[in-house]
Amino acid sequence: MNKQFLRLTLFLVASLIILALSLQLVWESIEPSETVISVDDFYHSSIERKGDIFTMVPLNTISLPADMLEPLKGGEIIRVDDEQDNAYYYKLHNNAVLILGPIVDDDLGQDSHQLVTTLFYAGCGLIILFWFRPAFVDLRKLSTSVMEFSKNAKWQHLHLKPTSIAYPAANTINQMAERIEQLIDLQKNLSRMVGHEIRTPLARTGFSIASLKHEPSLDELLSIEEDLQEIEDLTEEFLQITKLEFDSKDIVLVKQNVYAPIEDLVNKLQKASRINIVIDMDNNVTAPVETKTFKRLMQNLITNALKHANEQVEIRFSQVNDQFTISVSDDGGGFEQTQQLDKPFYQGNPKVDGYGLGLSIVKMIAAWYQGDIQFTQSNTLNGAKVSFTWPIDED
């Protein structure tokens, strides 16, 4: 917002300077020229000229205030205006007063002044119109988009130029609308989980119990136990999402070492996996993160890669311009399609264990960091590559 205010101030100052210089040129072109002559030249030319405009009267017949009479006796030319604003010029000559007048002031100067004043205010009006009309257009777009969102809960991302005075408001509303959409999706997914994901193992459990007409076998008990464990795991996963949503308002990004938590996480996961996990980043790397959410994000990315890898998973960190990027790659089969990968309960490969919530949690945390995730193919391992990108926080 400060940039928009500074840009507006500079624009107005520059516009007013240009307008003032332009009007000065106009004024100089229409302003009546003045001829300046010396007192002696005026005196001699007045004596030589003839006409009713020049008169000679005795000095003792002139009635002037003392503050005007003294300069006149001292040889100065004085000006006297009558009630009709006609000008008379007095000059002492041999104990007589040479009077030049009446001289009617030309209205051209006054008219020119009014013209320049009118042009100035008209120019100011055009400057204001030029600057604020696009702002009103953008505000109208913003208002229309918000009204549409209130009707169908589908937000069309609003793209305004960064130079627009409404850009900060539009950017904030974009983030707010995306957040609202996430909450709506979370509510829908909760209904889906209760209606389908949990109901399925519950139905299997109920069927197993209903079919028990004898002492249950070990396999039957294990089947019931697996179904109950599936319900518990799914419920726990969703509770984690809900808890993350609840805690998101308290997230504060602090610049800290990001290698250490990644290394601790890799050491724990490596013990339970035959897949080789490689960390390709400097151990002194720092970036703005919130410890708890960053660990959860990295755990989901690495765990997802381990499920699809054949022999190796690679973690890389990079900083380009004003963004940080952490990528996790594997040497598996890669992505067949990437359209729905960050949607809750979507599984790209149904044969892989899981509930399809891991990458949706990553997407949610990335949004809290004002970042994003990208799904591409790895150039080094030729498998899948998931990259988390977020902006550098200068503060």
MONOR-V307191 format. One record per pair of residues at least 24 apart in sequence whose C-alpha atoms are under 10 Angstrom apart, sorted by the first residue. I is the first residue (numbers start at 0). J is the second residue. If there is no record, write none. Layout:
I:J  I:J
This chain:
0:164  0:165  0:166  0:167  0:168  1:167  2:161  2:162  2:164  2:167  3:161  3:162  3:163  3:164  3:165  3:166  3:167  4:164  6:162  6:163  6:164  7:130  7:162  7:163  7:164  10:126  10:130  11:123  11:126  11:127  11:130  14:122  14:123  14:126  14:127  15:119  15:122  15:123  15:126  18:118  18:119  18:120  18:122  18:123  18:126  19:115  19:119  19:122  21:119  22:114  22:115  22:116  22:118  22:119  22:122  23:115  25:111  25:114  25:115  25:118  26:108  26:111  26:112  26:114  26:115  27:111  29:107  29:108  29:110  29:111  29:112  29:114  29:115  30:107  30:108  30:109  30:110  30:111  30:112  31:105  31:107  31:108  31:111  32:108  38:74  38:75  38:76  38:90  41:76  41:90  42:76  42:90  42:91  42:92  42:97  45:90  45:97  45:98  45:99  46:92  46:97  51:99  51:100  51:101  52:87  52:98  52:99  52:100  52:101  52:102  53:87  53:88  53:97  53:98  53:99  53:100  53:101  54:89  54:95  54:96  54:97  54:98  54:99  54:100  55:89  55:90  55:91  55:92  55:95  55:96  55:97  55:98  55:99  56:91  56:92  56:94  56:95  56:96  56:97  56:98  57:91  57:92  57:93  57:94  57:95  57:96  57:97  58:91  58:92  58:93  58:94  58:95  58:96  58:97  59:94  59:95  59:96  60:95  60:96  61:95  61:96  71:96  72:96  130:163  130:164  131:163  131:164  133:163  133:164  133:165  134:162  134:163  134:164  134:165  134:166  135:164  135:165  136:165  137:163  137:164  137:165  137:166  137:169  138:163  138:164  138:165  138:166  138:168  138:169  140:169  141:165  141:166  141:168  141:169  141:172  141:173  142:169  144:169  144:172  145:172  145:173  145:176  148:176  148:180  149:176  152:176  152:179  152:180  152:183  153:177  153:179  153:180  154:179  154:180  174:366  174:367  174:369  177:366  178:363  178:366  178:367  181:244  181:363  181:366  182:241  182:244  184:342  184:343  185:237  185:240  185:241  185:244  185:343  188:237  188:342  188:343  188:344  189:234  189:237  189:241  189:343  191:344  192:233  192:234  192:237  192:343  192:344  193:234  196:229  196:230  196:233  196:234  196:344  196:354  197:226  197:227  197:229  197:230  197:231  197:233  197:234  198:230  199:226  199:230  200:225  200:226  200:227  200:228  200:229  200:230  201:226  201:227  201:229  201:230  202:226  203:227  229:354  232:353  232:354  233:353  233:354  233:356  236:354  236:356  236:357  236:360  237:356  237:360  239:360  240:356  240:357  240:359  240:360  240:363  243:291  243:292  243:295  243:360  243:363  243:364  244:360  244:363  244:364  244:367  246:292  247:292  247:363  247:364  247:367  248:367  249:289  250:288  250:289  250:290  250:291  250:292  250:367  250:368  251:287  251:288  251:289  251:290  251:367  251:368  252:286  252:287  252:288  252:289  252:290  252:293  252:367  252:368  252:392  252:394  253:285  253:286  253:287  253:288  253:289  253:290  253:392  253:394  254:284  254:285  254:286  254:287  254:288  254:289  254:391  254:392  254:393  254:394  255:283  255:284  255:285  255:286  255:287  255:288  255:289  255:290  256:282  256:283  256:284  256:285  256:286  256:287  256:288  256:290  257:281  257:282  257:283  257:284  257:285  257:286  257:287  257:288  257:290  257:293  257:294  257:316  258:282  258:283  258:284  258:285  258:286  258:316  259:283  259:284  259:285  260:290  260:291  260:293  260:294  260:297  261:293  261:294  261:297  261:298  261:301  261:314  263:294  264:294  264:295  264:297  264:298  264:301  265:297  265:298  265:301  265:302  265:314  268:298  268:301  268:302  268:305  269:305  272:302  272:305  272:306  273:305  273:309  273:310  273:311  274:304  274:305  274:306  274:308  274:309  274:310  274:311  274:312  274:329  275:305  275:308  275:309  275:310  275:311  275:312  275:313  275:329  276:301  276:304  276:305  276:310  276:311  276:312  276:313  276:314  276:327  276:328  276:329  277:311  277:312  277:313  277:314  277:315  277:327  277:328  278:312  278:313  278:314  278:315  278:316  278:327  279:313  279:314  279:315  279:316  279:317  280:314  280:315  280:316  280:317  280:325  281:315  281:316  281:317  284:316  284:317  284:318  285:323  286:318  286:322  286:323  286:389  286:390  286:391  286:392  287:323  287:368  287:389  287:390  287:391  287:392  287:393  287:394  288:368  288:389  288:392  289:368  292:360  292:361  292:364  292:365  292:367  292:368  293:361  293:364  293:365  293:368  295:357  295:360  295:361  295:364  296:357  296:358  296:360  296:361  296:362  296:363  296:364  296:365  296:387  297:325  297:326  297:327  297:361  297:387  298:357  298:361  299:356  299:357  299:358  299:359  299:360  299:361  300:325  300:326  300:327  300:328  300:357  300:358  300:360  300:361  300:384  300:385  300:386  300:387  301:326  301:327  301:328  301:329  301:385  302:327  302:357  303:327  303:328  303:329  303:351  303:352  303:353  303:355  303:357  303:358  303:385  304:328  304:329  304:330  304:331  304:382  304:383  304:384  304:385  305:329  305:330  305:331  306:331  306:351  306:352  306:353  307:331  307:332  307:333  307:348  307:351  307:382  307:383  308:332  308:333  308:380  308:382  308:383  309:382  310:380  311:380  311:382  312:380  312:382  312:383  312:384  313:377  313:379  313:380  313:384  314:384  314:385  314:386  315:386  316:386  316:387  316:388  317:388  318:388  318:389  318:390  318:391  319:390  319:391  320:390  320:391  321:389  321:390  321:391  321:392  321:393  322:370  322:388  322:389  322:390  322:391  322:392  323:370  323:387  323:388  323:389  323:390  323:391  323:392  324:370  324:371  324:372  324:386  324:387  324:388  324:389  324:390  325:372  325:385  325:386  325:387  325:388  325:389  326:372  326:373  326:374  326:377  326:384  326:385  326:386  326:387  326:388  327:377  327:383  327:384  327:385  327:386  327:387  328:375  328:376  328:377  328:378  328:379  328:380  328:381  328:382  328:383  328:384  328:385  328:386  329:376  329:377  329:379  329:380  329:381  329:382  329:383  329:384  329:385  330:376  330:377  330:379  330:380  330:381  330:382  330:383  330:384  331:377  331:380  331:381  331:382  331:383  331:384  332:376  332:381  332:382  332:383  333:374  333:375  333:376  333:377  333:380  333:381  333:382  333:383  333:384  334:374  334:375  334:376  334:382  334:383  334:384  335:383  336:374  336:375  337:373  337:374  337:375  338:374  340:374  341:372  341:373  341:374  358:385  361:387  362:387  365:389  368:392
